[in-house]
Amino acid sequence: MLRRSVLIPVLALGLVLGAAAPALAAPAPGVTNGGFETGLTGWSESGSRAASFAEESRLTHYATSAYRVETTQAVTGLARGPHTLRLRVRSDGNQPDAYVSLRHCGSAERRAAIPRTGEQWVWLAVSVTVTGGRCTIVLHSTASAGQWTHFDDVALSYGSAPGLAVRGADVSHVTKNEDHGAVYRSASGQRQDPFRLLAANDVDYIRLKVWVDPADGYNDLADTLAKARRAHAAGQQLLIDFHYSDAWADPGKQNKPAAWAGLAFPDLVSALYSHTFDVLSALRAQGTPAAMAQVGNEINGGMLWPDGRWDNWDGLAALLTAGSEAVKAASPSTKVVLHLAEGGDNGGHRWWFDQAVARGVPFDVIAVSHYVYWHGTLGELQANLMDLSTRYGKPVMVAETAYGFTLEEGDHETNIFNASLAAAGGYPATPRGQSDALRDILTVVAGVPGALGVVYWEPTWTAVPGAGWDPADPTSGDGWENQALFDYSGRALPALRAFKNF
């Protein structure tokens, strides 16, 4: 991930928000005035009633002083079984408490927090089991003065929206951290194995990067196998992230491993195939097969430069195809993932995947990185994911995200996440701000039909001397510790619990 410049020119422009949104020709039978075309007909209000009003065929929650308001509608005559509330929202975010929910349905109330979207709409989905023939739709805001939320296209339908199948964490750095003295504690302060602590908070996928011949020996095959065994023991599945480098690979750098640097192109293709096959075969042989494998990391600009650079698509396609074929040969059930950065860049992503599809590159899953302080709004992310899923007929996911819980430094290395990025991200650099940021991206991805889920990048990379970012420099430090999900004493932060609601 370390970072960061994108080298591709913008070859396709334009993001049509909602272009791939779920079809909602009209609200589902039983919901009255779900589009607020007739004001608040069919809806009731409680609390600060003046803060709830219809305008421009939408519902607004807003007041110039602090307020708490609920706009509700009881829907009756419902069949017994699962039902899903789907609606569009937009909000300036950071309210003390704002959510939509299904209440009084005969089972436990189910909620979805309203994310920070700014002026862009996003779709939310909430499912509940109806047992008594009725259910109440709740649109709730507890807000400070001047904070606002808009609601529209409220629909309730029979059937359940699937939960996120991937609630993940990339813990590639964890063994190096532990070898240099890092410890991990629960929120109550009890020391625990980090894999089991993550699993206890419903992190059910572990992502592991693989380097070819790293200078410090971490993230090579042996280290990957060891971490895979720990993940398997904790009941977690694996997403393997091939960098095809001896160190970091991302949009700004895709350097060949030293052992491959002088190879002719056919031999480079063969080396990539053998490396991919050997790693996945070894994982399968030890009883920890990968559920998914990325053929390259953040490959907007291609990989193994210059042979597979973005301006040599025939070469890149040959390398990607070799990697994909190696995945299936070594581990037939493993899904092939293609992973790009810049999760809100619909034009760039369309251009890239159009090139791959035109050359017959085989893949199963589309993954993006989305750091809200770098890659655009959550509305742009959701619209891009919806469009990619529809356009290419593949499931989508966020393979990297993170946010800071403080601006304080934990070691001598300057942190990547700073006051400027916190301002760009829109959430305060506090434990609550970090938790809200992670909750919101989970919520927005869960609103994409068929989306797989979200992986948090390096939540266990806390700052300890000797475990720095540069595998060739033991004196390097950690520029990521203020985005970990553990504080500077190793105690779990509130954001770790966000996965439990999805």
RAURDA-V673938 format. One record per helix or strand. SS is the DSSP state (H for helix, E for strand). FROM is the first residue (numbers start at 1). LEN is the number of residues. If there is no record, write none. Layout:
ss=SS from=FROM len=LEN
ss=SS from=FROM len=LEN
//
This chain:
ss=E from=44 len=4
ss=H from=49 len=3
ss=E from=52 len=4
ss=E from=58 len=5
ss=E from=67 len=10
ss=E from=81 len=11
ss=E from=97 len=7
ss=E from=110 len=4
ss=E from=122 len=9
ss=E from=134 len=10
ss=E from=148 len=11
ss=E from=166 len=5
ss=H from=174 len=6
ss=E from=185 len=1
ss=E from=191 len=1
ss=H from=194 len=7
ss=E from=205 len=6
ss=H from=221 len=13
ss=E from=237 len=6
ss=E from=250 len=1
ss=E from=253 len=1
ss=H from=258 len=3
ss=H from=265 len=21
ss=E from=292 len=4
ss=E from=302 len=2
ss=E from=308 len=2
ss=H from=313 len=18
ss=E from=335 len=6
ss=H from=346 len=13
ss=E from=365 len=5
ss=H from=378 len=15
ss=E from=395 len=6
ss=H from=419 len=7
ss=H from=431 len=16
ss=E from=453 len=5
ss=H from=481 len=3
ss=E from=486 len=1
ss=E from=491 len=2
ss=H from=494 len=8
//
